[in-house]
């Protein structure tokens, strides 16, 4: 069996004269959690529609678990668990009834269906909810029910479209943990605009802009490749003496800008932006000592995914 769950070659889709995606080439291995990112209108949704066999490509090919999405769409669909942005739930049903329905729709019956439902419930931590009506559940638990229906036939590929949409921070963390656990056993494509979630959840990031892939790498590698780290400095708050630190730091060679950061009680923090890629930590430390300040913390960080995303896609939607 191939190690690739998704393989796209020169994948292209035209809507009349409009080119939605243009010769996309990418592959996704078993066990990867991949974030699919792009501004509105970039081609992200079109790519997902092709992979889930809702529309055919104009040119090129795509396969899911070895099955061509055009020549063998039923086999490709059997290999996919799909959670759209608007979770397709019958809210008057009990959770278990709904999962039975989802299993039957996938051709599962009898003992096999019960076994698969039990496993999906365990994977999504829904054990205490199976006897409740879906309409009585919180948004976070409804998302878990949606995940369970996508998992019930144990597909090798799970495609999730904005799974954190509308969740509060606690619910988002819970669903994120479920997704990471699922990703240990199967491939996950996570399409979202929530970039911090991608940074902490995904092994790899695919960014599409104007119908083309503009980045394909791990979050860390993208950050390193973007260059121009920033420095986060925390000093003990010693009143007026600490207030002078900003000007002293701005005088350090190759410092481009110093911004006041969010400060904790008894501390004052600064964000220092460099002019080049040299490591400025030794020079910053010397400036702190020369100014008579008490150092609490100093760290060098790469750019976050939001900054990188903007660099790669601004003006390309």
Secondary structure, DSSP 8 states (H G I E B T S, - for coil): --SEEEEEEEEEEEETTEEEEEEEEEEEETT-EEEEE--TTSSHHHHHHHHTTSS--SEEEEEETTEETTT-HHHHHHTEEEE-SS----TTSBHHHHHHHHHHHTT--HHHHHHHHHHHHHHTT-GGGTTSBGGGS-HHHHHHHHHHHHHTT--SEEEEESTTTT--HHHHHHHHHHHHHHTTTSEEEEE-S-HHHHHHH-SEEEEEETTEEEEEE-HHHHHHHH---EEEEEEE--THHHHTHHHHHHTSTTEEEEEE----TTEEEEEEEESSSS--HHHHHHHHHHTT--EEEEEEE---HHHHHHHHHTT--
